[in-house]
Amino acid sequence: MSTQADHGHELIPRPQQTPDALRAALAVVDPARLGEMQATKDEAFAKAVEWESLSPVRSWVLIWARDIEIARRPELSARHARAKGNLEHGNPAIAQEALGELSAVLDEAMKAVRG
């Protein structure tokens, strides 16, 4: 499986890393996950208050920026879906390859959003 950077078509521009911009982007590329996004945002903000730290909010922003990066790039999204689909494959070699590919996709997306 390829780990080359995807420089092809993007559904939307990369959003700014703010809650509103990320929510607007998710509404376009994967609106079915908006409820999940809100729930995890609520959890992150509650932890931030409890811990007296912004680190849970920063983590939330990075996780959603990464997931939106995958969803906005069709080739990366296809690689992600194929890898996830093969994680439980009956052939251990295929499952192991899928795990490596999933890790590569997540790493590529995270590097892209971290700049």
C-alpha positions as CSV (number, residue, x, y, z in Angstrom):
1,M,0.0,0.0,0.0
2,S,1.2,3.5,-0.8
3,T,2.4,5.9,1.8
4,Q,3.1,8.7,-0.7
5,A,1.7,12.1,0.1
6,D,-1.6,12.8,-1.7
7,H,-1.3,16.0,-3.7
8,G,-4.5,15.4,-5.7
9,H,-8.0,16.7,-5.4
10,E,-9.2,18.1,-2.1
11,L,-12.9,18.5,-1.3
12,I,-12.4,21.7,0.7
13,P,-9.4,23.8,1.8
14,R,-7.7,22.8,5.0
15,P,-9.7,24.6,7.8
16,Q,-8.2,26.7,10.5
17,Q,-7.7,24.9,13.8
18,T,-10.6,26.5,15.6
19,P,-13.7,24.8,16.9
20,D,-16.0,26.7,14.6
21,A,-13.8,26.2,11.5
22,L,-13.4,22.5,12.2
23,R,-17.2,22.1,12.8
24,A,-18.0,23.9,9.5
25,A,-15.5,21.7,7.6
26,L,-16.8,18.5,9.2
27,A,-20.4,19.6,8.2
28,V,-19.2,19.5,4.6
29,V,-16.9,16.4,4.5
30,D,-18.6,14.1,7.1
31,P,-21.8,15.5,8.6
32,A,-22.7,12.2,10.1
33,R,-19.9,12.7,12.7
34,L,-21.1,16.1,14.0
35,G,-22.7,14.6,17.1
36,E,-19.5,12.7,17.9
37,M,-17.6,15.9,17.4
38,Q,-19.8,17.8,19.8
39,A,-19.7,15.0,22.4
40,T,-15.9,14.8,22.3
41,K,-15.7,18.7,22.5
42,D,-17.9,18.7,25.6
43,E,-15.6,16.1,27.2
44,A,-12.4,18.0,26.3
45,F,-13.7,21.2,27.7
46,A,-14.9,19.5,30.9
47,K,-11.5,17.9,31.3
48,A,-9.8,21.3,30.7
49,V,-11.8,22.9,33.5
50,E,-11.2,19.9,35.8
51,W,-7.5,19.7,35.1
52,E,-7.0,23.5,34.8
53,S,-5.2,22.9,31.6
54,L,-5.8,23.6,27.9
55,S,-4.1,20.3,26.8
56,P,-7.4,18.4,26.4
57,V,-8.7,21.2,24.2
58,R,-5.5,21.2,22.1
59,S,-5.7,17.4,21.8
60,W,-9.4,17.7,20.6
61,V,-8.4,20.2,18.0
62,L,-5.6,18.1,16.7
63,I,-7.6,14.9,16.5
64,W,-10.5,16.6,14.6
65,A,-8.1,18.5,12.4
66,R,-6.5,15.1,11.5
67,D,-9.8,13.4,10.9
68,I,-11.0,16.3,8.7
69,E,-7.7,16.2,6.8
70,I,-8.4,12.5,6.0
71,A,-12.0,13.2,5.0
72,R,-11.2,16.2,2.8
73,R,-8.7,14.3,0.7
74,P,-10.4,11.5,-1.3
75,E,-7.3,9.4,-1.9
76,L,-6.3,9.6,1.8
77,S,-9.9,8.8,2.8
78,A,-9.9,5.8,0.5
79,R,-6.7,4.5,2.0
80,H,-8.1,5.0,5.5
81,A,-11.3,3.1,4.6
82,R,-9.4,0.2,3.0
83,A,-7.1,-0.1,5.9
84,K,-9.9,0.0,8.5
85,G,-11.8,-2.5,6.4
86,N,-8.9,-5.0,6.5
87,L,-8.0,-4.7,10.2
88,E,-10.1,-7.8,11.1
89,H,-9.2,-9.7,7.9
90,G,-9.0,-13.5,8.4
91,N,-5.5,-13.5,6.9
92,P,-3.1,-12.2,9.6
93,A,-0.7,-10.8,7.0
94,I,-3.4,-8.7,5.4
95,A,-4.6,-7.5,8.8
96,Q,-1.0,-6.6,9.8
97,E,-0.5,-4.7,6.5
98,A,-3.8,-2.9,7.1
99,L,-2.6,-1.8,10.6
100,G,0.6,-0.5,9.1
101,E,-1.3,1.4,6.4
102,L,-3.7,2.8,8.9
103,S,-0.8,4.1,11.0
104,A,0.8,5.6,7.9
105,V,-2.5,7.4,6.9
106,L,-3.0,8.8,10.4
107,D,0.7,9.9,10.6
108,E,0.5,11.6,7.1
109,A,-2.7,13.5,8.1
110,M,-1.3,14.6,11.5
111,K,1.9,15.9,9.8
112,A,-0.2,17.8,7.3
113,V,-2.2,19.6,10.0
114,R,0.8,20.3,12.2
115,G,2.4,22.0,9.3
